[in-house]
């Protein structure tokens, strides 16, 4: 087939030259003639989107002392009430108790030697730990098994490594006959527990701070631009469709007008919604091959039926697609929260399902993956396979 593949971009594309370059790169990788269809100038006004995004409060910044050394106080990078569930103290201490006893049973040191000679017993240690646990700022909010296990192991090792004089003081502090946890041991446990709590807080704060920054700098603007373009598309669908139709007409006015002259389309994100809407309209853009990636056509149709030749999704059976959309391959990246599957929602006119195909996640792409498809070899390979029946030239 000599007709080119029309490439429709998705949300937040405001630079025609950048988009054209991306299409040229994809064309080289797939060995397929491609025509960029640019509609970004009709999208949402997004220059000032960051003005509407919440920012990190200055009070959450790390508390630095002289020479930029972090003070003892742990920054509130993540409010404690945002932890998923408040764990039960008894459950937490049960985990630590098992680990601590296991450590004491397998180690030989001053504490282990002193267990049978007037030194602190595991029960003594756990009594002290239970008395101090609720005063921890971070550990008492943790329900992660691995972290609680390491906390118990670290606490046990700290106690095992104590100097023998500490146990002499423990035996001679005059408190072994007193009810409740022995005073000297409780002091030691409190001190070690506070050390561990600060470490846990610093670690949580560092991770939460980086996540907060990622949300504000990547997820926030990216998602907001997505919503902005969706709103504009819903209001100005006809103008955007006309832009696509005009680009097709520049190549050949007959293309897409009949089943004898179908088009081939590659579309990203909201571009996939545009392509499906046009292919299923009452006066459709006849489409022989459609490849979408990171797209939301199925999600949008479930939430708000798209109209045209499509019936609403009832949940009982997939929605029948018209003959004006012959073949559809839909790609999604595992971490792309704006990508949706199509095969459970739609059926092609021949009774088959659209092909949903995941593309592997690369750690180098980070967490915001909605824009990475253009550079993924698997995307280029799939487009080449669908459009040409050959393997892509991309590495």
C-alpha positions in Angstrom: 0.0 0.0 0.0 1.5 3.3 -1.1 -0.8 5.7 0.9 0.9 7.2 3.9 0.0 6.6 7.5 -1.5 9.6 9.2 -0.2 10.3 12.7 -2.5 12.1 15.1 -0.9 13.4 18.3 -2.4 13.5 21.8 -2.6 16.0 24.6 -0.3 18.8 25.5 1.4 19.1 22.0 1.9 22.8 21.4 5.0 22.7 19.2 4.4 21.7 15.6 8.1 21.4 14.8 8.7 19.0 17.8 5.8 16.9 16.7 6.9 16.8 13.1 10.4 15.7 14.3 8.9 13.0 16.4 6.9 11.7 13.4 10.0 11.8 11.2 11.9 9.7 13.8 9.0 7.2 13.9 8.9 7.1 10.2 12.6 6.2 10.0 12.2 3.5 12.7 9.2 1.9 11.0 10.1 2.3 7.4 6.6 3.7 6.8 5.7 6.9 5.0 4.0 9.1 7.5 2.1 12.4 7.6 1.8 14.4 10.8 -1.6 15.7 11.7 -1.2 18.6 14.0 -4.1 20.1 16.0 -2.3 21.3 19.1 -3.1 25.0 18.3 -6.8 24.1 18.8 -6.1 22.6 22.2 -6.4 24.0 25.7 -4.5 27.1 26.8 -1.9 25.6 29.0 0.8 28.3 29.5 -0.4 29.1 33.0 -1.6 25.7 34.2 1.1 25.6 36.9 -0.6 28.6 38.6 -3.5 26.3 39.5 -1.3 23.5 40.9 -0.7 23.2 44.7 2.9 23.7 45.7 4.9 22.3 48.6 4.5 24.3 51.7 7.7 26.0 52.9 7.1 24.5 56.3 7.6 21.0 54.8 11.2 21.8 53.8 14.0 20.0 55.6 15.0 21.7 58.9 18.6 22.5 58.2 21.0 23.7 60.8 24.5 25.2 60.4 26.5 23.9 57.4 23.2 22.5 55.9 23.2 19.6 58.4 19.7 18.2 59.0 18.5 18.9 62.5 17.1 16.1 64.7 13.6 17.0 63.8 12.3 15.0 60.8 10.5 17.2 58.2 6.8 16.6 57.6 7.3 15.7 54.0 4.2 13.5 54.1 1.4 14.1 56.6 1.0 11.1 58.9 -2.8 10.9 58.2 -2.0 10.0 54.6 -0.7 6.6 55.6 -3.0 4.0 54.1 -4.2 2.4 57.4 -3.4 2.9 61.0 -1.8 -0.4 62.0 -2.7 -2.0 65.4 0.1 -1.7 67.9 -0.3 -5.3 69.0 0.2 -6.5 65.4 3.4 -4.4 65.0 4.8 -5.6 68.3 4.0 -9.2 67.5 6.2 -9.0 64.4 9.1 -7.3 66.3 8.8 -9.7 69.2 9.2 -12.7 67.0 12.3 -11.2 65.3 13.9 -10.0 68.5 13.5 -13.4 70.2 14.9 -15.1 67.1 18.0 -12.8 67.2 18.6 -13.5 70.9 18.3 -17.2 70.4 20.9 -17.3 67.6 23.4 -14.8 69.0 25.9 -15.0 71.8 26.9 -11.8 73.5 26.7 -9.9 76.8 22.9 -9.8 76.7 22.5 -13.4 75.7 24.8 -14.5 78.4 23.0 -12.4 80.9 19.5 -13.7 80.2 19.8 -16.4 82.8 21.9 -14.5 85.4 19.7 -11.6 86.4 20.0 -9.7 83.1 17.0 -8.5 81.0 14.8 -11.1 79.5 13.0 -10.8 76.1 9.8 -10.2 78.1 11.6 -7.3 79.8 12.7 -5.8 76.5 9.2 -6.2 74.9 7.6 -4.6 78.0 9.9 -1.6 77.6 9.2 -1.5 73.8 5.5 -1.6 74.3 5.7 1.2 76.8 7.7 3.4 74.4 6.2 2.4 71.0 3.2 4.8 70.9 5.6 7.7 71.4 7.4 7.1 68.2 6.4 9.5 65.5 6.9 7.3 62.4 7.4 3.7 63.4 4.0 3.5 65.0 2.4 4.3 61.7 4.2 1.6 59.7 2.5 -1.6 58.6 5.1 -2.8 56.2 6.3 -6.3 57.3 9.8 -5.9 56.0 10.4 -2.5 57.7 9.0 -3.8 61.0 11.1 -6.9 60.8 14.3 -4.8 60.2 13.3 -2.6 63.1 13.1 -5.6 65.4 16.4 -7.0 64.1 18.2 -3.6 64.4 16.9 -3.1 68.0 18.0 -6.6 69.0 21.5 -6.1 67.5 21.8 -2.7 69.3 21.0 -4.4 72.6 23.3 -7.3 71.9 26.2 -5.0 71.1 25.9 -3.1 74.4 28.9 -3.1 76.7 28.8 -5.5 79.7 28.9 -2.4 82.0 25.4 -1.5 80.8 24.1 -4.8 82.1 26.0 -4.3 85.4 24.2 -1.0 85.7 20.9 -2.8 84.7 21.4 -5.4 87.5 22.4 -2.7 90.1 20.0 0.1 89.3 17.8 -1.0 92.2 14.8 -1.4 90.0 14.6 -5.1 89.2 12.3 -5.6 92.2 10.1 -2.7 91.1 6.9 -3.6 89.2 6.9 -2.7 85.5 9.8 -2.4 83.0 13.2 -1.9 84.7 14.2 1.7 84.6 17.7 1.3 83.1 16.6 -1.0 80.3 13.6 1.2 79.5 16.0 4.2 79.1 18.2 2.2 76.7 15.3 1.0 74.7 13.8 4.5 74.5 17.1 5.9 73.3 17.6 3.2 70.6 14.0 3.4 69.5 14.2 7.1 69.0 17.3 6.7 66.9 15.5 4.1 64.7 12.4 6.4 64.5 14.5 9.3 63.3 16.1 7.1 60.6 12.6 5.9 59.5 11.3 9.4 59.4 14.3 10.7 57.4 13.8 7.8 54.9 10.1 8.4 54.6 10.6 12.1 54.3 13.2 11.7 51.5 11.0 9.3 49.5 7.9 11.3 50.1 9.6 14.6 49.1 10.8 13.1 45.8 7.4 11.7 45.1 5.8 15.0 45.9 8.2 16.8 43.6 7.4 14.2 40.9 3.7 14.7 41.3 4.0 18.5 41.1 6.5 18.6 38.3 5.4 15.6 36.1 2.1 14.1 37.1 0.4 17.4 38.0 1.1 19.4 34.9 0.8 16.3 32.6 -2.5 15.2 34.0 -3.8 18.8 34.1 -2.9 19.4 30.5 -4.6 16.1 29.6 -7.8 17.3 31.3 -7.5 20.7 29.7 -7.3 19.2 26.2 -10.1 16.7 26.9 -12.4 19.6 27.9 -11.5 21.6 24.8 -12.0 18.5 22.5 -15.4 17.9 23.9 -16.4 21.5 23.1 -14.5 21.8 19.7 -14.7 18.3 18.4 -15.9 19.4 15.0 -13.1 21.9 14.5 -10.5 19.3 15.4 -12.1 16.7 13.2 -12.1 19.2 10.3 -8.4 19.7 10.9 -7.7 16.0 10.5 -10.0 15.8 7.5 -8.2 18.7 5.8 -4.8 17.1 6.3 -6.0 13.8 4.7 -7.5 15.8 1.8 -4.1 17.5 1.2 -2.7 14.0 0.4 -5.8 12.7 -1.5 -9.4 13.9 -1.2 -10.6 10.4 -1.9 -8.9 8.9 1.1 -11.2 7.9 4.0 -14.3 8.8 2.0 -15.3 5.2 1.1 -14.4 1.6 1.9 -12.5 1.5 -1.4 -10.1 4.2 -0.2 -9.5 3.7 3.6 -6.8 5.5 5.6 -4.2 4.1 7.9 -3.9 5.9 11.2 -1.4 6.0 14.1 -2.6 7.9 17.2 -1.3 8.8 20.7 -3.5 9.5 23.7 -6.4 11.8 22.9 -5.4 11.4 19.2 -6.7 7.8 19.6 -10.0 9.0 20.8 -10.2 11.4 17.8 -9.4 8.6 15.4 -12.0 6.2 16.8 -14.6 9.0 16.9 -14.0 9.9 13.3 -13.9 6.2 12.2 -17.3 5.5 13.8 -19.1 8.8 13.0 -22.2 8.8 10.9 -20.1 10.1 8.0 -16.9 8.2 9.0 -13.3 8.5 8.1 -13.0 5.0 6.7 -10.0 3.4 8.5 -8.4 0.2 7.5 -5.6 0.0 10.1 -5.5 1.9 13.4 -2.7 1.7 15.9 -3.3 3.6 19.2 -1.0 4.0 22.1 -1.6 5.4 25.6 -5.2 6.0 24.5 -8.6 6.4 26.2 -11.3 5.6 23.6 -12.8 2.7 25.6 -12.7 4.5 28.9 -14.4 7.6 27.4 -17.1 5.5 25.8 -17.9 3.7 29.0 -18.1 7.0 30.9 -19.9 9.0 28.2 -21.0 7.2 25.0 -19.4 8.7 22.0 -22.4 8.6 19.7 -22.1 8.3 16.0 -22.6 4.6 15.0 -21.7 3.3 18.5 -24.3 2.1 21.0 -23.6 2.7 24.7 -21.7 0.1 26.6 -24.2 -2.0 28.6 -21.8 -4.2 30.5 -23.4 -7.3 29.1 -21.5 -7.5 25.8 -18.9 -5.5 23.9 -20.0 -2.6 21.6 -20.0 -3.5 17.9 -17.7 -1.3 15.8 -18.9 -0.4 12.3 -17.2 -1.7 9.1 -15.6 1.7 8.8 -13.0 0.6 11.3 -11.5 -2.6 10.1 -8.5 -3.4 12.3 -7.4 -1.8 15.6 -4.2 -2.5 17.6 -4.1 -0.8 21.0 -0.8 -0.4 22.9 -0.4 0.4 26.6 2.5 0.9 28.9 2.1 -0.7 32.4 2.7 2.5 34.4 0.8 4.8 32.1 -2.3 5.8 34.1 -3.8 7.4 31.0 -3.8 4.2 28.9 -6.8 1.9 28.7 -7.6 -1.4 27.1 -10.1 -1.7 24.2 -10.7 -5.5 23.7 -13.3 -5.9 26.5 -15.4 -2.9 25.4 -15.4 -3.2 21.6 -15.8 -5.8 18.9 -14.8 -5.3 15.3 -17.3 -5.9 12.6 -15.8 -9.4 11.8 -16.5 -10.5 15.3 -12.9 -10.3 16.5 -11.6 -8.0 19.3 -9.3 -5.1 19.0 -5.8 -6.2 19.9 -4.6 -5.0 23.2 -0.8 -5.3 23.5 1.3 -4.1 26.4 4.7 -2.6 25.7 7.5 -3.3 28.3 8.3 -0.7 30.9 11.8 0.6 31.0 13.2 1.8 34.3 14.9 4.7 32.6 11.6 6.2 31.6 10.7 7.0 35.2 7.1 7.1 36.6 5.5 9.5 34.1 5.3 7.2 31.0 2.4 8.7 29.0 4.8 10.5 26.6 7.5 7.8 26.2 5.8 5.7 23.5 7.3 7.7 20.6 10.8 6.4 21.5 9.9 2.8 22.5 11.3 0.2 20.0 8.3 -2.0 20.7 5.9 0.7 19.5 7.8 1.2 16.3 8.0 -2.6 15.8 4.3 -2.9 16.2 3.5 -0.1 13.8 5.8 -1.6 11.2 4.2 -5.0 11.7 0.7 -3.7 11.4 1.2 -1.2 8.6 3.8 -3.1 6.5 3.8 -6.7 7.8 7.6 -6.4 8.5 9.8 -5.9 11.5 10.9 -2.4 12.4 14.4 -1.1 11.9 14.6 0.3 15.4 17.1 -1.2 17.8 
